[in-house]
Amino acid sequence: MEKKKNRIKALLTPGEVAKRSGVAVSTLHFYETKGLIKSTRNSGNQRRYRRDVLRTVGIIKVAQRIGLPLSTVSDAFSTFSDDHTINKNDWKKLSSSWREELDNRIRMLIALRDQLDGCIGCGCLSGVDCPLRNPGDKLGANGTGARLLLDE
């Protein structure tokens, strides 16, 4: 019996990447359409990914977990060449810039939370006076009635 060698495959199938990264194959295809990851095609026209895609998918998942939009991730990745493997120094730069965005979001959420405390006693969510829904009656200038469901 011939002993199997521990060979590291240069390219991975979508199924292998999905299994190792914990995302669905359809998610990999979605990331690819957004330009976040890249694949090549084999002679049978099947997708194959470089091994470093596992690190890239991991970074995407971390970014999503902290609430960053994929457009922010895409912008960050656009600074790298297609054949670049993200390394420790790259991660420091990415996480530093994302930290600033996350800190800004935290400040905004704390301010919203503190404004919400003021509404608890009122309960009216007045269309004119509510500092959360319509600060300074900015919607009143557009006429009466509902104007929008969510702030832009």
C-alpha positions as CSV (number, residue, x, y, z in Angstrom):
1,M,0.0,0.0,0.0
2,E,1.2,3.4,-0.9
3,K,1.2,5.9,1.8
4,K,-0.7,9.2,1.0
5,K,1.5,12.2,1.0
6,N,0.5,15.3,2.9
7,R,0.5,17.6,-0.2
8,I,-0.9,21.1,0.0
9,K,-3.1,21.8,-2.9
10,A,-2.3,25.1,-4.7
11,L,-5.9,25.7,-5.7
12,L,-9.1,25.0,-3.9
13,T,-12.6,24.2,-5.2
14,P,-15.5,26.4,-4.1
15,G,-16.7,23.5,-1.9
16,E,-13.4,23.2,-0.2
17,V,-13.3,27.0,0.5
18,A,-16.9,27.0,1.7
19,K,-16.2,24.1,4.1
20,R,-13.0,25.6,5.5
21,S,-14.3,29.2,5.7
22,G,-17.8,28.5,7.0
23,V,-19.6,30.4,4.2
24,A,-21.9,29.0,1.5
25,V,-20.7,28.5,-2.0
26,S,-23.3,31.0,-3.1
27,T,-21.7,33.5,-0.7
28,L,-18.3,33.0,-2.4
29,H,-19.9,33.6,-5.8
30,F,-21.5,36.8,-4.4
31,Y,-18.2,38.0,-3.0
32,E,-16.7,37.3,-6.4
33,T,-19.4,39.4,-8.2
34,K,-18.6,42.2,-5.8
35,G,-14.9,42.0,-6.6
36,L,-13.9,41.0,-3.1
37,I,-12.3,37.7,-4.1
38,K,-11.1,36.2,-7.4
39,S,-11.1,32.8,-8.9
40,T,-9.6,31.2,-11.9
41,R,-11.1,28.5,-14.2
42,N,-9.7,25.1,-14.8
43,S,-9.8,23.2,-18.1
44,G,-13.3,22.1,-17.3
45,N,-14.3,25.7,-16.7
46,Q,-14.8,25.1,-13.0
47,R,-13.9,27.8,-10.4
48,R,-10.7,27.4,-8.4
49,Y,-9.5,29.7,-5.7
50,R,-6.0,30.4,-4.4
51,R,-5.4,29.2,-0.8
52,D,-5.1,32.8,0.4
53,V,-8.8,33.4,-0.3
54,L,-9.4,31.7,3.1
55,R,-7.7,34.7,4.8
56,T,-9.6,37.2,2.6
57,V,-12.9,35.6,3.4
58,G,-12.0,35.6,7.1
59,I,-11.3,39.4,6.9
60,I,-14.6,40.0,5.1
61,K,-16.5,38.0,7.8
62,V,-14.8,40.0,10.6
63,A,-15.7,43.3,8.8
64,Q,-19.3,42.2,8.4
65,R,-19.5,41.1,12.0
66,I,-18.5,44.6,13.2
67,G,-21.1,46.1,10.8
68,L,-19.0,47.4,8.0
69,P,-20.7,47.5,4.6
70,L,-19.1,45.4,1.8
71,S,-18.4,48.6,-0.1
72,T,-16.0,49.7,2.7
73,V,-14.3,46.3,2.5
74,S,-14.1,46.6,-1.3
75,D,-12.6,50.1,-1.1
76,A,-10.0,48.8,1.3
77,F,-9.2,45.8,-0.8
78,S,-8.9,47.9,-4.0
79,T,-5.5,49.2,-2.6
80,F,-4.0,45.7,-3.1
81,S,-3.0,44.1,-6.4
82,D,-4.9,41.1,-7.6
83,D,-2.1,38.7,-6.7
84,H,-1.4,40.2,-3.3
85,T,-1.8,38.1,-0.1
86,I,-3.0,40.2,2.8
87,N,-0.4,40.1,5.5
88,K,0.0,41.2,9.1
89,N,1.0,44.8,8.2
90,D,-2.0,45.1,5.8
91,W,-4.3,43.9,8.6
92,K,-2.9,46.5,10.9
93,K,-3.7,49.2,8.4
94,L,-7.2,47.8,7.7
95,S,-8.1,47.4,11.3
96,S,-6.8,50.8,12.2
97,S,-9.0,52.5,9.6
98,W,-12.0,50.4,10.4
99,R,-11.5,51.1,14.1
100,E,-12.0,54.8,13.4
101,E,-15.2,54.1,11.6
102,L,-16.4,51.8,14.4
103,D,-15.6,54.4,17.0
104,N,-17.7,57.0,15.1
105,R,-20.6,54.6,15.0
106,I,-20.3,53.9,18.7
107,R,-20.4,57.6,19.5
108,M,-23.5,58.0,17.3
109,L,-25.2,55.0,18.9
110,I,-24.5,56.4,22.4
111,A,-25.9,59.8,21.4
112,L,-29.1,58.1,20.1
113,R,-29.4,56.0,23.2
114,D,-29.2,59.1,25.4
115,Q,-31.8,60.8,23.3
116,L,-34.0,57.8,23.6
117,D,-33.9,58.0,27.4
118,G,-35.6,61.4,27.1
119,C,-38.5,59.9,25.1
120,I,-39.3,57.1,27.5
121,G,-41.4,59.4,29.8
122,C,-43.1,61.2,26.9
123,G,-44.1,58.2,24.8
124,C,-45.6,60.4,22.1
125,L,-42.9,60.3,19.4
126,S,-44.4,63.6,18.2
127,G,-44.0,64.3,14.6
128,V,-43.0,67.9,15.5
129,D,-41.0,67.7,18.7
130,C,-39.4,64.3,18.7
131,P,-35.6,64.7,18.7
132,L,-35.2,61.2,17.4
133,R,-37.7,61.0,14.5
134,N,-37.9,64.6,13.4
135,P,-35.3,66.8,15.0
136,G,-36.2,70.5,14.7
137,D,-39.3,69.5,12.6
138,K,-37.1,69.2,9.5
139,L,-39.9,67.2,7.8
140,G,-42.5,69.9,8.4
141,A,-41.1,72.1,5.6
142,N,-42.2,69.4,3.1
143,G,-45.9,69.6,4.1
144,T,-48.2,67.4,6.1
145,G,-48.4,63.6,6.2
146,A,-45.9,60.9,6.3
147,R,-42.6,61.7,4.4
148,L,-40.4,58.7,4.9
149,L,-40.1,55.6,6.9
150,L,-36.4,55.7,7.7
151,D,-33.9,58.6,7.9
152,E,-31.6,58.8,4.9
